[in-house]
Amino acid sequence: MAFPGLQHVALTVSDLDRSTRWYAALFGTEPVLDEDEEGGRFHHTVFALEGGMLFGLHTHQGRESGEPFSEERTGLDHVGFAVGSHAELEQWAQRLTELGIAHDGVKKAHYGSGVSFRDPDNIALEFFTGPE
């Protein structure tokens, strides 16, 4: 039996409105879901991305730590978005620049190339493509 691919990612954010606006601009689309979870433990806003992937933003009714994200703590290191080619990676770097999102440009390694950037909570994100 093959191991299944990722179906969704959900990030806890400190300011849901700010993060929703930021991710809507990045994704170029509005959320498909914005509601309190049945038990009232969290509120989630969900974006539907290409290929059936869902990307959620969560707030835990004020129980968030309030600390900015750090990949040096146990847990999430970063979220990587697959792009199909180096040319597409360059286009995404330009799009980030147009949106005013800081990044260090395309970085190349023997295993592929990526553009790293951060969301309003300092969560590390990356566009990535394999070697060409």
Order of alpha helices (4+ residues) and beta strands (2+ residues): beta-alpha-beta-beta-beta-beta-alpha-beta-beta-beta
